[in-house]
Amino acid sequence: MNRQVKLSKGRTVSEIIAARIVQEAKILLKLTNWHIAEISFALGFVEPSHFNLFFKKHANTSPTDYRKVI
């Protein structure tokens, strides 16, 4: 399945899922005043630190810095 998705979309399933999670995180950071921990739990992360690392990896900034800029 992963091979077929990569052929048709140009990205792996994992990359598509990660992009969607980052998109949802950006929306929540922009439109809510939830703490970063609340957002991380809402997106299925067990530890807020895992969410922070994930967000930094995919958005090239921390969730806190992203929120400050917007």
PDB file of N, CA, C and O in Angstrom:
ATOM      1  N   MET A   1       0.824  -1.182   0.000  1.00  0.00           N
ATOM      2  CA  MET A   1       0.000   0.000   0.000  1.00  0.00           C
ATOM      3  C   MET A   1       0.874   1.253   0.000  1.00  0.00           C
ATOM      4  O   MET A   1       0.617   2.199  -0.745  1.00  0.00           O
ATOM      5  N   ASN A   2       1.903   1.249   0.839  1.00  0.00           N
ATOM      6  CA  ASN A   2       2.775   2.411   0.932  1.00  0.00           C
ATOM      7  C   ASN A   2       3.408   2.722  -0.423  1.00  0.00           C
ATOM      8  O   ASN A   2       3.547   3.886  -0.798  1.00  0.00           O
ATOM      9  N   ARG A   3       3.786   1.686  -1.144  1.00  0.00           N
ATOM     10  CA  ARG A   3       4.407   1.861  -2.457  1.00  0.00           C
ATOM     11  C   ARG A   3       3.426   2.509  -3.435  1.00  0.00           C
ATOM     12  O   ARG A   3       3.798   3.406  -4.193  1.00  0.00           O
ATOM     13  N   GLN A   4       2.188   2.056  -3.414  1.00  0.00           N
ATOM     14  CA  GLN A   4       1.172   2.604  -4.317  1.00  0.00           C
ATOM     15  C   GLN A   4       0.862   4.069  -3.996  1.00  0.00           C
ATOM     16  O   GLN A   4       0.702   4.892  -4.897  1.00  0.00           O
ATOM     17  N   VAL A   5       0.781   4.376  -2.713  1.00  0.00           N
ATOM     18  CA  VAL A   5       0.519   5.761  -2.308  1.00  0.00           C
ATOM     19  C   VAL A   5       1.681   6.642  -2.739  1.00  0.00           C
ATOM     20  O   VAL A   5       1.469   7.744  -3.244  1.00  0.00           O
ATOM     21  N   LYS A   6       2.910   6.165  -2.543  1.00  0.00           N
ATOM     22  CA  LYS A   6       4.083   6.949  -2.921  1.00  0.00           C
ATOM     23  C   LYS A   6       4.101   7.190  -4.428  1.00  0.00           C
ATOM     24  O   LYS A   6       4.448   8.281  -4.880  1.00  0.00           O
ATOM     25  N   LEU A   7       3.730   6.182  -5.196  1.00  0.00           N
ATOM     26  CA  LEU A   7       3.690   6.351  -6.652  1.00  0.00           C
ATOM     27  C   LEU A   7       2.642   7.373  -7.082  1.00  0.00           C
ATOM     28  O   LEU A   7       2.888   8.177  -7.981  1.00  0.00           O
ATOM     29  N   SER A   8       1.482   7.342  -6.446  1.00  0.00           N
ATOM     30  CA  SER A   8       0.405   8.236  -6.867  1.00  0.00           C
ATOM     31  C   SER A   8       0.496   9.629  -6.251  1.00  0.00           C
ATOM     32  O   SER A   8       0.131  10.612  -6.896  1.00  0.00           O
ATOM     33  N   LYS A   9       0.973   9.724  -5.023  1.00  0.00           N
ATOM     34  CA  LYS A   9       0.997  11.020  -4.329  1.00  0.00           C
ATOM     35  C   LYS A   9       2.391  11.632  -4.241  1.00  0.00           C
ATOM     36  O   LYS A   9       2.526  12.831  -3.993  1.00  0.00           O
ATOM     37  N   GLY A  10       3.431  10.819  -4.441  1.00  0.00           N
ATOM     38  CA  GLY A  10       4.792  11.331  -4.343  1.00  0.00           C
ATOM     39  C   GLY A  10       5.312  11.424  -2.916  1.00  0.00           C
ATOM     40  O   GLY A  10       6.425  11.893  -2.679  1.00  0.00           O
ATOM     41  N   ARG A  11       4.502  10.974  -1.975  1.00  0.00           N
ATOM     42  CA  ARG A  11       4.893  10.967  -0.554  1.00  0.00           C
ATOM     43  C   ARG A  11       4.433   9.663   0.062  1.00  0.00           C
ATOM     44  O   ARG A  11       3.494   9.026  -0.416  1.00  0.00           O
ATOM     45  N   THR A  12       5.117   9.273   1.140  1.00  0.00           N
ATOM     46  CA  THR A  12       4.719   8.056   1.831  1.00  0.00           C
ATOM     47  C   THR A  12       3.507   8.337   2.711  1.00  0.00           C
ATOM     48  O   THR A  12       3.160   9.490   2.969  1.00  0.00           O
ATOM     49  N   VAL A  13       2.878   7.275   3.161  1.00  0.00           N
ATOM     50  CA  VAL A  13       1.737   7.402   4.067  1.00  0.00           C
ATOM     51  C   VAL A  13       2.164   8.137   5.333  1.00  0.00           C
ATOM     52  O   VAL A  13       1.430   8.993   5.828  1.00  0.00           O
ATOM     53  N   SER A  14       3.327   7.817   5.855  1.00  0.00           N
ATOM     54  CA  SER A  14       3.836   8.475   7.067  1.00  0.00           C
ATOM     55  C   SER A  14       4.012   9.971   6.851  1.00  0.00           C
ATOM     56  O   SER A  14       3.697  10.767   7.736  1.00  0.00           O
ATOM     57  N   GLU A  15       4.505  10.356   5.697  1.00  0.00           N
ATOM     58  CA  GLU A  15       4.689  11.780   5.401  1.00  0.00           C
ATOM     59  C   GLU A  15       3.348  12.500   5.293  1.00  0.00           C
ATOM     60  O   GLU A  15       3.208  13.636   5.745  1.00  0.00           O
ATOM     61  N   ILE A  16       2.374  11.838   4.696  1.00  0.00           N
ATOM     62  CA  ILE A  16       1.043  12.431   4.570  1.00  0.00           C
ATOM     63  C   ILE A  16       0.402  12.601   5.943  1.00  0.00           C
ATOM     64  O   ILE A  16      -0.190  13.642   6.227  1.00  0.00           O
ATOM     65  N   ILE A  17       0.517  11.590   6.788  1.00  0.00           N
ATOM     66  CA  ILE A  17      -0.044  11.664   8.146  1.00  0.00           C
ATOM     67  C   ILE A  17       0.649  12.752   8.948  1.00  0.00           C
ATOM     68  O   ILE A  17      -0.011  13.528   9.640  1.00  0.00           O
ATOM     69  N   ALA A  18       1.972  12.819   8.863  1.00  0.00           N
ATOM     70  CA  ALA A  18       2.726  13.842   9.594  1.00  0.00           C
ATOM     71  C   ALA A  18       2.314  15.242   9.152  1.00  0.00           C
ATOM     72  O   ALA A  18       2.146  16.132   9.985  1.00  0.00           O
ATOM     73  N   ALA A  19       2.152  15.438   7.859  1.00  0.00           N
ATOM     74  CA  ALA A  19       1.741  16.746   7.346  1.00  0.00           C
ATOM     75  C   ALA A  19       0.360  17.125   7.874  1.00  0.00           C
ATOM     76  O   ALA A  19       0.111  18.282   8.212  1.00  0.00           O
ATOM     77  N   ARG A  20      -0.516  16.158   7.940  1.00  0.00           N
ATOM     78  CA  ARG A  20      -1.867  16.416   8.445  1.00  0.00           C
ATOM     79  C   ARG A  20      -1.841  16.782   9.933  1.00  0.00           C
ATOM     80  O   ARG A  20      -2.558  17.685  10.363  1.00  0.00           O
ATOM     81  N   ILE A  21      -1.024  16.089  10.712  1.00  0.00           N
ATOM     82  CA  ILE A  21      -0.913  16.385  12.141  1.00  0.00           C
ATOM     83  C   ILE A  21      -0.347  17.786  12.340  1.00  0.00           C
ATOM     84  O   ILE A  21      -0.830  18.538  13.186  1.00  0.00           O
ATOM     85  N   VAL A  22       0.667  18.135  11.569  1.00  0.00           N
ATOM     86  CA  VAL A  22       1.250  19.483  11.677  1.00  0.00           C
ATOM     87  C   VAL A  22       0.214  20.526  11.279  1.00  0.00           C
ATOM     88  O   VAL A  22       0.118  21.576  11.915  1.00  0.00           O
ATOM     89  N   GLN A  23      -0.553  20.251  10.244  1.00  0.00           N
ATOM     90  CA  GLN A  23      -1.604  21.177   9.823  1.00  0.00           C
ATOM     91  C   GLN A  23      -2.631  21.386  10.939  1.00  0.00           C
ATOM     92  O   GLN A  23      -3.019  22.519  11.224  1.00  0.00           O
ATOM     93  N   GLU A  24      -3.064  20.305  11.559  1.00  0.00           N
ATOM     94  CA  GLU A  24      -4.022  20.404  12.673  1.00  0.00           C
ATOM     95  C   GLU A  24      -3.406  21.161  13.846  1.00  0.00           C
ATOM     96  O   GLU A  24      -4.069  21.985  14.476  1.00  0.00           O
ATOM     97  N   ALA A  25      -2.139  20.882  14.138  1.00  0.00           N
ATOM     98  CA  ALA A  25      -1.456  21.567  15.241  1.00  0.00           C
ATOM     99  C   ALA A  25      -1.395  23.068  14.984  1.00  0.00           C
ATOM    100  O   ALA A  25      -1.637  23.865  15.891  1.00  0.00           O
ATOM    101  N   LYS A  26      -1.077  23.452  13.765  1.00  0.00           N
ATOM    102  CA  LYS A  26      -1.008  24.880  13.432  1.00  0.00           C
ATOM    103  C   LYS A  26      -2.364  25.545  13.596  1.00  0.00           C
ATOM    104  O   LYS A  26      -2.456  26.671  14.085  1.00  0.00           O
ATOM    105  N   ILE A  27      -3.411  24.852  13.189  1.00  0.00           N
ATOM    106  CA  ILE A  27      -4.760  25.397  13.350  1.00  0.00           C
ATOM    107  C   ILE A  27      -5.082  25.592  14.827  1.00  0.00           C
ATOM    108  O   ILE A  27      -5.591  26.640  15.224  1.00  0.00           O
ATOM    109  N   LEU A  28      -4.784  24.582  15.638  1.00  0.00           N
ATOM    110  CA  LEU A  28      -5.067  24.687  17.077  1.00  0.00           C
ATOM    111  C   LEU A  28      -4.214  25.764  17.737  1.00  0.00           C
ATOM    112  O   LEU A  28      -4.694  26.480  18.615  1.00  0.00           O
ATOM    113  N   LEU A  29      -2.967  25.885  17.328  1.00  0.00           N
ATOM    114  CA  LEU A  29      -2.101  26.926  17.882  1.00  0.00           C
ATOM    115  C   LEU A  29      -2.602  28.316  17.514  1.00  0.00           C
ATOM    116  O   LEU A  29      -2.470  29.263  18.289  1.00  0.00           O
ATOM    117  N   LYS A  30      -3.169  28.421  16.341  1.00  0.00           N
ATOM    118  CA  LYS A  30      -3.643  29.709  15.847  1.00  0.00           C
ATOM    119  C   LYS A  30      -5.000  30.095  16.428  1.00  0.00           C
ATOM    120  O   LYS A  30      -5.215  31.256  16.776  1.00  0.00           O
ATOM    121  N   LEU A  31      -5.905  29.148  16.536  1.00  0.00           N
ATOM    122  CA  LEU A  31      -7.289  29.482  16.862  1.00  0.00           C
ATOM    123  C   LEU A  31      -7.703  29.240  18.311  1.00  0.00           C
ATOM    124  O   LEU A  31      -8.794  29.640  18.718  1.00  0.00           O
ATOM    125  N   THR A  32      -6.845  28.592  19.089  1.00  0.00           N
ATOM    126  CA  THR A  32      -7.201  28.338  20.486  1.00  0.00           C
ATOM    127  C   THR A  32      -6.152  28.958  21.404  1.00  0.00           C
ATOM    128  O   THR A  32      -5.067  29.345  20.971  1.00  0.00           O
ATOM    129  N   ASN A  33      -6.503  29.037  22.655  1.00  0.00           N
ATOM    130  CA  ASN A  33      -5.524  29.460  23.650  1.00  0.00           C
ATOM    131  C   ASN A  33      -5.128  28.281  24.544  1.00  0.00           C
ATOM    132  O   ASN A  33      -4.683  28.466  25.677  1.00  0.00           O
ATOM    133  N   TRP A  34      -5.297  27.064  24.013  1.00  0.00           N
ATOM    134  CA  TRP A  34      -4.921  25.862  24.740  1.00  0.00           C
ATOM    135  C   TRP A  34      -3.420  25.850  24.990  1.00  0.00           C
ATOM    136  O   TRP A  34      -2.638  26.365  24.190  1.00  0.00           O
ATOM    137  N   HIS A  35      -3.036  25.260  26.104  1.00  0.00           N
ATOM    138  CA  HIS A  35      -1.617  25.043  26.376  1.00  0.00           C
ATOM    139  C   HIS A  35      -1.080  24.035  25.368  1.00  0.00           C
ATOM    140  O   HIS A  35      -1.825  23.236  24.801  1.00  0.00           O
ATOM    141  N   ILE A  36       0.214  24.092  25.164  1.00  0.00           N
ATOM    142  CA  ILE A  36       0.861  23.173  24.228  1.00  0.00           C
ATOM    143  C   ILE A  36       0.581  21.723  24.637  1.00  0.00           C
ATOM    144  O   ILE A  36       0.357  20.871  23.778  1.00  0.00           O
ATOM    145  N   ALA A  37       0.592  21.445  25.920  1.00  0.00           N
ATOM    146  CA  ALA A  37       0.322  20.082  26.400  1.00  0.00           C
ATOM    147  C   ALA A  37      -1.079  19.637  26.007  1.00  0.00           C
ATOM    148  O   ALA A  37      -1.270  18.488  25.608  1.00  0.00           O
ATOM    149  N   GLU A  38      -2.058  20.524  26.112  1.00  0.00           N
ATOM    150  CA  GLU A  38      -3.431  20.173  25.734  1.00  0.00           C
ATOM    151  C   GLU A  38      -3.523  19.859  24.244  1.00  0.00           C
ATOM    152  O   GLU A  38      -4.215  18.924  23.841  1.00  0.00           O
ATOM    153  N   ILE A  39      -2.832  20.633  23.439  1.00  0.00           N
ATOM    154  CA  ILE A  39      -2.824  20.385  21.997  1.00  0.00           C
ATOM    155  C   ILE A  39      -2.156  19.051  21.701  1.00  0.00           C
ATOM    156  O   ILE A  39      -2.640  18.274  20.878  1.00  0.00           O
ATOM    157  N   SER A  40      -1.041  18.790  22.376  1.00  0.00           N
ATOM    158  CA  SER A  40      -0.332  17.527  22.128  1.00  0.00           C
ATOM    159  C   SER A  40      -1.205  16.327  22.486  1.00  0.00           C
ATOM    160  O   SER A  40      -1.234  15.345  21.744  1.00  0.00           O
ATOM    161  N   PHE A  41      -1.908  16.390  23.596  1.00  0.00           N
ATOM    162  CA  PHE A  41      -2.800  15.287  23.981  1.00  0.00           C
ATOM    163  C   PHE A  41      -3.960  15.147  22.992  1.00  0.00           C
ATOM    164  O   PHE A  41      -4.356  14.034  22.646  1.00  0.00           O
ATOM    165  N   ALA A  42      -4.505  16.288  22.538  1.00  0.00           N
ATOM    166  CA  ALA A  42      -5.610  16.252  21.580  1.00  0.00           C
ATOM    167  C   ALA A  42      -5.192  15.602  20.259  1.00  0.00           C
ATOM    168  O   ALA A  42      -6.015  15.006  19.564  1.00  0.00           O
ATOM    169  N   LEU A  43      -3.919  15.721  19.924  1.00  0.00           N
ATOM    170  CA  LEU A  43      -3.419  15.143  18.676  1.00  0.00           C
ATOM    171  C   LEU A  43      -2.880  13.729  18.849  1.00  0.00           C
ATOM    172  O   LEU A  43      -2.371  13.130  17.902  1.00  0.00           O
ATOM    173  N   GLY A  44      -2.996  13.199  20.068  1.00  0.00           N
ATOM    174  CA  GLY A  44      -2.633  11.808  20.289  1.00  0.00           C
ATOM    175  C   GLY A  44      -1.230  11.556  20.802  1.00  0.00           C
ATOM    176  O   GLY A  44      -0.795  10.406  20.855  1.00  0.00           O
ATOM    177  N   PHE A  45      -0.515  12.597  21.180  1.00  0.00           N
ATOM    178  CA  PHE A  45       0.819  12.413  21.741  1.00  0.00           C
ATOM    179  C   PHE A  45       0.702  12.112  23.230  1.00  0.00           C
ATOM    180  O   PHE A  45      -0.092  12.738  23.933  1.00  0.00           O
ATOM    181  N   VAL A  46       1.482  11.165  23.704  1.00  0.00           N
ATOM    182  CA  VAL A  46       1.457  10.781  25.108  1.00  0.00           C
ATOM    183  C   VAL A  46       2.203  11.812  25.953  1.00  0.00           C
ATOM    184  O   VAL A  46       1.792  12.124  27.070  1.00  0.00           O
ATOM    185  N   GLU A  47       3.289  12.331  25.418  1.00  0.00           N
ATOM    186  CA  GLU A  47       4.107  13.313  26.128  1.00  0.00           C
ATOM    187  C   GLU A  47       4.197  14.596  25.313  1.00  0.00           C
ATOM    188  O   GLU A  47       4.439  14.543  24.107  1.00  0.00           O
ATOM    189  N   PRO A  48       4.008  15.742  25.948  1.00  0.00           N
ATOM    190  CA  PRO A  48       4.156  17.008  25.229  1.00  0.00           C
ATOM    191  C   PRO A  48       5.556  17.183  24.617  1.00  0.00           C
ATOM    192  O   PRO A  48       5.705  17.830  23.581  1.00  0.00           O
ATOM    193  N   SER A  49       6.562  16.612  25.251  1.00  0.00           N
ATOM    194  CA  SER A  49       7.913  16.728  24.701  1.00  0.00           C
ATOM    195  C   SER A  49       8.028  16.021  23.355  1.00  0.00           C
ATOM    196  O   SER A  49       8.765  16.471  22.477  1.00  0.00           O
ATOM    197  N   HIS A  50       7.302  14.913  23.188  1.00  0.00           N
ATOM    198  CA  HIS A  50       7.301  14.221  21.895  1.00  0.00           C
ATOM    199  C   HIS A  50       6.638  15.090  20.826  1.00  0.00           C
ATOM    200  O   HIS A  50       7.098  15.144  19.685  1.00  0.00           O
ATOM    201  N   PHE A  51       5.569  15.760  21.201  1.00  0.00           N
ATOM    202  CA  PHE A  51       4.901  16.669  20.275  1.00  0.00           C
ATOM    203  C   PHE A  51       5.835  17.813  19.889  1.00  0.00           C
ATOM    204  O   PHE A  51       5.924  18.174  18.715  1.00  0.00           O
ATOM    205  N   ASN A  52       6.525  18.379  20.868  1.00  0.00           N
ATOM    206  CA  ASN A  52       7.451  19.476  20.584  1.00  0.00           C
ATOM    207  C   ASN A  52       8.524  19.051  19.589  1.00  0.00           C
ATOM    208  O   ASN A  52       8.815  19.780  18.640  1.00  0.00           O
ATOM    209  N   LEU A  53       9.112  17.881  19.799  1.00  0.00           N
ATOM    210  CA  LEU A  53      10.143  17.383  18.885  1.00  0.00           C
ATOM    211  C   LEU A  53       9.562  17.130  17.496  1.00  0.00           C
ATOM    212  O   LEU A  53      10.173  17.490  16.490  1.00  0.00           O
ATOM    213  N   PHE A  54       8.393  16.518  17.444  1.00  0.00           N
ATOM    214  CA  PHE A  54       7.720  16.239  16.174  1.00  0.00           C
ATOM    215  C   PHE A  54       7.439  17.543  15.420  1.00  0.00           C
ATOM    216  O   PHE A  54       7.720  17.652  14.226  1.00  0.00           O
ATOM    217  N   PHE A  55       6.885  18.524  16.126  1.00  0.00           N
ATOM    218  CA  PHE A  55       6.534  19.794  15.490  1.00  0.00           C
ATOM    219  C   PHE A  55       7.781  20.501  14.985  1.00  0.00           C
ATOM    220  O   PHE A  55       7.788  21.012  13.865  1.00  0.00           O
ATOM    221  N   LYS A  56       8.835  20.539  15.792  1.00  0.00           N
ATOM    222  CA  LYS A  56      10.082  21.169  15.371  1.00  0.00           C
ATOM    223  C   LYS A  56      10.649  20.506  14.123  1.00  0.00           C
ATOM    224  O   LYS A  56      11.140  21.180  13.218  1.00  0.00           O
ATOM    225  N   LYS A  57      10.578  19.190  14.084  1.00  0.00           N
ATOM    226  CA  LYS A  57      11.113  18.444  12.943  1.00  0.00           C
ATOM    227  C   LYS A  57      10.353  18.772  11.664  1.00  0.00           C
ATOM    228  O   LYS A  57      10.964  18.923  10.606  1.00  0.00           O
ATOM    229  N   HIS A  58       9.046  18.884  11.745  1.00  0.00           N
ATOM    230  CA  HIS A  58       8.228  19.042  10.548  1.00  0.00           C
ATOM    231  C   HIS A  58       7.892  20.492  10.208  1.00  0.00           C
ATOM    232  O   HIS A  58       7.612  20.796   9.049  1.00  0.00           O
ATOM    233  N   ALA A  59       7.914  21.381  11.179  1.00  0.00           N
ATOM    234  CA  ALA A  59       7.568  22.779  10.925  1.00  0.00           C
ATOM    235  C   ALA A  59       8.780  23.704  11.038  1.00  0.00           C
ATOM    236  O   ALA A  59       8.676  24.903  10.779  1.00  0.00           O
ATOM    237  N   ASN A  60       9.915  23.151  11.421  1.00  0.00           N
ATOM    238  CA  ASN A  60      11.162  23.908  11.555  1.00  0.00           C
ATOM    239  C   ASN A  60      11.098  25.037  12.578  1.00  0.00           C
ATOM    240  O   ASN A  60      11.864  25.998  12.504  1.00  0.00           O
ATOM    241  N   THR A  61      10.197  24.914  13.513  1.00  0.00           N
ATOM    242  CA  THR A  61      10.091  25.855  14.624  1.00  0.00           C
ATOM    243  C   THR A  61       9.356  25.160  15.760  1.00  0.00           C
ATOM    244  O   THR A  61       8.678  24.155  15.545  1.00  0.00           O
ATOM    245  N   SER A  62       9.490  25.685  16.941  1.00  0.00           N
ATOM    246  CA  SER A  62       8.780  25.084  18.070  1.00  0.00           C
ATOM    247  C   SER A  62       7.326  25.555  18.067  1.00  0.00           C
ATOM    248  O   SER A  62       7.014  26.591  17.480  1.00  0.00           O
ATOM    249  N   PRO A  63       6.444  24.807  18.712  1.00  0.00           N
ATOM    250  CA  PRO A  63       5.043  25.247  18.790  1.00  0.00           C
ATOM    251  C   PRO A  63       4.900  26.617  19.455  1.00  0.00           C
ATOM    252  O   PRO A  63       4.086  27.436  19.029  1.00  0.00           O
ATOM    253  N   THR A  64       5.682  26.859  20.482  1.00  0.00           N
ATOM    254  CA  THR A  64       5.623  28.148  21.183  1.00  0.00           C
ATOM    255  C   THR A  64       6.053  29.282  20.271  1.00  0.00           C
ATOM    256  O   THR A  64       5.396  30.322  20.224  1.00  0.00           O
ATOM    257  N   ASP A  65       7.145  29.094  19.548  1.00  0.00           N
ATOM    258  CA  ASP A  65       7.609  30.127  18.628  1.00  0.00           C
ATOM    259  C   ASP A  65       6.625  30.341  17.482  1.00  0.00           C
ATOM    260  O   ASP A  65       6.410  31.470  17.041  1.00  0.00           O
ATOM    261  N   TYR A  66       6.032  29.253  17.005  1.00  0.00           N
ATOM    262  CA  TYR A  66       5.032  29.374  15.941  1.00  0.00           C
ATOM    263  C   TYR A  66       3.856  30.226  16.418  1.00  0.00           C
ATOM    264  O   TYR A  66       3.374  31.095  15.692  1.00  0.00           O
ATOM    265  N   ARG A  67       3.410  29.973  17.619  1.00  0.00           N
ATOM    266  CA  ARG A  67       2.272  30.726  18.173  1.00  0.00           C
ATOM    267  C   ARG A  67       2.625  32.203  18.334  1.00  0.00           C
ATOM    268  O   ARG A  67       1.781  33.066  18.096  1.00  0.00           O
ATOM    269  N   LYS A  68       3.848  32.500  18.731  1.00  0.00           N
ATOM    270  CA  LYS A  68       4.272  33.898  18.900  1.00  0.00           C
ATOM    271  C   LYS A  68       4.247  34.649  17.566  1.00  0.00           C
ATOM    272  O   LYS A  68       3.855  35.814  17.509  1.00  0.00           O
ATOM    273  N   VAL A  69       4.668  33.971  16.500  1.00  0.00           N
ATOM    274  CA  VAL A  69       4.747  34.607  15.191  1.00  0.00           C
ATOM    275  C   VAL A  69       3.368  34.883  14.613  1.00  0.00           C
ATOM    276  O   VAL A  69       3.156  35.914  13.975  1.00  0.00           O
ATOM    277  N   ILE A  70       2.429  33.970  14.833  1.00  0.00           N
ATOM    278  CA  ILE A  70       1.101  34.190  14.286  1.00  0.00           C
ATOM    279  C   ILE A  70       0.360  35.059  15.239  1.00  0.00           C
ATOM    280  O   ILE A  70      -0.800  35.392  14.998  1.00  0.00           O
TER     281      ILE A  70
END
